[in-house]
Amino acid sequence: MRFFTVAQLVMHLADARDRGRLRRELDDLLSADLLVLDELGYVPLDVEGARLLFQVMSAPEGTQSLIVTTSIEFSRWGTVFGDDKMAAAVVDRLVYTGRLVEFNGASYRMENALMPGKGEAE
């Protein structure tokens, strides 16, 4: 299993590209049984970063399990990738064989934050 925030992954791949090791890094990522990409859309991607992410997310189906976490609905992924067609291609690949799990309700972090006054007697 490999875990990255999307921002970490894009920086990692950009560094590998700059060192002439992109193919090796992509092969390594895609050889993992499970790849978890957290926080899609929290940090804006530039055009090159979106292309690097696309290479990972559009890998051939059936070779690896992929988990993507985000709070951004599919209709807004064009803003994440900076390109509606690229976003549509990624979404198409993900939903073709994937499962969408949607969580609603309060944020676990917010519910369990150590906030002044929380839990104190009134």
C-alpha positions in Angstrom: 0.0 0.0 0.0 1.1 3.5 -0.8 -0.5 6.7 0.7 0.0 10.3 -0.5 -1.9 13.5 -0.3 -2.4 14.6 -3.9 -0.1 17.6 -3.3 2.6 15.3 -1.9 2.2 12.9 -4.9 2.4 15.6 -7.5 5.6 17.1 -5.9 7.1 13.6 -5.7 6.4 12.9 -9.4 7.6 16.4 -10.5 10.8 15.7 -8.6 11.2 12.3 -10.2 10.6 13.9 -13.6 13.2 16.5 -13.0 15.7 13.8 -12.1 14.8 11.7 -15.1 13.2 9.0 -13.0 9.5 9.5 -13.8 8.9 6.2 -15.5 10.6 4.3 -12.7 8.5 6.1 -10.1 5.2 5.6 -12.0 6.0 1.9 -12.3 6.7 1.7 -8.6 3.5 3.5 -7.7 1.4 1.3 -10.1 2.9 -1.9 -8.7 1.4 -1.3 -5.2 -1.7 -3.3 -4.5 -3.4 -0.2 -3.1 -2.8 3.4 -3.8 -4.5 6.0 -1.5 -4.7 9.6 -2.8 -6.0 11.9 -0.1 -7.3 15.5 -0.3 -7.9 15.8 -4.0 -8.7 19.4 -4.8 -7.4 20.9 -1.5 -4.3 22.3 -3.2 -4.6 23.7 -6.7 -2.7 21.9 -9.4 -0.8 23.5 -12.2 -1.1 22.1 -15.7 2.0 19.9 -15.4 0.9 18.6 -12.0 -2.6 17.7 -13.4 -0.9 15.8 -16.2 1.3 13.9 -13.8 -1.7 13.0 -11.6 -3.7 12.0 -14.6 -1.0 9.4 -15.5 -1.5 7.8 -12.1 -5.3 7.9 -12.0 -5.8 6.7 -15.5 -3.6 3.6 -15.2 -5.2 0.5 -16.7 -8.2 -0.8 -14.8 -7.8 -4.0 -12.8 -4.2 -3.7 -12.0 -4.5 -1.9 -8.7 -7.0 -0.7 -6.2 -7.2 3.1 -5.9 -8.9 5.2 -3.1 -9.4 8.9 -3.7 -10.7 11.1 -1.0 -12.2 14.5 -1.7 -15.0 16.8 -0.7 -15.4 18.1 -4.2 -18.2 16.7 -6.3 -17.3 15.3 -9.8 -18.9 18.2 -11.6 -16.2 20.5 -10.1 -13.2 18.3 -10.9 -12.5 20.3 -14.0 -11.4 23.1 -11.7 -9.0 20.7 -9.9 -7.4 19.5 -13.1 -7.7 22.8 -14.9 -9.2 20.9 -17.8 -12.8 19.6 -18.1 -11.9 16.9 -20.6 -9.1 15.6 -18.5 -11.3 15.6 -15.4 -14.1 13.8 -17.3 -11.6 11.1 -18.5 -10.4 10.5 -14.9 -14.0 10.4 -13.5 -15.0 8.0 -16.4 -12.2 5.6 -15.5 -12.9 5.8 -11.8 -16.6 5.1 -12.0 -16.4 2.4 -14.7 -15.2 -0.2 -12.2 -15.2 1.7 -9.0 -17.5 2.3 -6.1 -18.5 5.7 -4.8 -18.7 5.9 -1.0 -20.2 9.1 0.2 -20.0 10.2 3.8 -22.4 12.8 5.1 -22.6 14.4 8.5 -20.3 16.3 10.8 -16.5 16.2 10.4 -14.8 13.7 12.8 -12.0 16.2 13.3 -14.4 19.0 14.2 -16.5 16.8 16.5 -13.4 15.7 18.4 -11.4 18.9 18.4 -10.1 20.2 21.6 -12.0 23.4 21.7 -12.2 25.8 24.7 -15.3 25.1 26.7 -16.0 21.7 25.0 -16.9 19.1 27.6 -16.8 21.6 30.5 -19.7 22.0 32.9 -22.0 24.8 32.0 
